[in-house]
């Protein structure tokens, strides 16, 4: 038994060493690591707004509608990411305008855009000459295929996100928590609501590079949801969610390399497992604190009263 344990430990150590060496030697792995870290910035900043405002379903509609833009761009010879960005922004504006004008029809429109975008994308996949590996990687995610030039686009999108949030933080904060109060304070709610949805659209394009549009909602929401278990300020949630996003993408990439597993699903499993554990732990801590408040005596009083 000790011999078997020693052999297992040696194999694990050898595998870890080989993986670390691969990350230092291969440029595509370094590019993938940078792509994950860049995506985690948008995931942490904008994902916090999505979780607090509870617009994950809207983000899902935006994410799945971009397949049409990617398919059309690839079919006509353009960069699929530019098609995805255009489709995402258009879908975000459509969803936002309908929500502002006819709130009762919001869910129907999101479902329709979700289905139409996917259908258009599949049609363009069928008509694109050859096997559309790029579209398949965007659909299911393959961070190892992210080209170096895409890092510049991701960095530019991150810069747009961060500058926008810094410049309009108070307005976005007001619209996120209480639209009526923001309107009474003179904040143009419609404009900043549409701006927030456009930020979500940009973040979706960032995350598609990493986990694909099928899994994009998980990486957009789970880090921020975990952060919300422990901090209640928007800025604090953004910082922790960004760090968690970087941790999940980096660890998922590292763990998936040696056994040759898809990196995107590995990242999501890490994030999902952490969310489940964090949810249970935070509720247990809350119960423990509540019991302490009941048991602790009041100043000058007895333990029971």
Order of alpha helices (4+ residues) and beta strands (2+ residues): alpha-alpha-alpha-alpha-alpha-alpha-alpha-alpha-alpha-alpha-alpha-alpha
